[in-house]
Amino acid sequence: SRVEALRRAVVSAETALEATEAGFEAGTRTIVDVLNAQRDLHRARRDFARARYDYLLNGLRLRRAAGILSPADIVAVSALLRERTP
C-alpha cells in the first residue's frame, strides 16, 4: 500500500541521514549533504503522515457512507493517530 511504501521511505531516509552524518564526521560529506538528508527525512515523514491520515479518514468516510460508522470506530482511529510512527 501507499502508506507502507511511505513508511519504508521514512526508514530509508533515516538510514541515509545517519550515513551522511557519519560521512560528514569522517570528512567525506559536506554540511550541505547533511542538510539535504535532513530535508529529505522531514519530507518523507510529512508524506507518510499525510498518507496515513488520508487512509484513516477515508476509512471513516467509507464506513459513514455505508451507514456503519460507530463511536468505537472514532475511538480506534483517534488512538491510531496518537501512536508514534516512524
Secondary structure, 3 states (H helix, E strand, C coil): CHHHHHHHHHHHHHHHHHHHHHHHHHCCCCHHHHHHHHHHHHHHHHHHHHHHHHHHHHHHHHHHHCCCCCHHHHHHHHHHHHCCCC
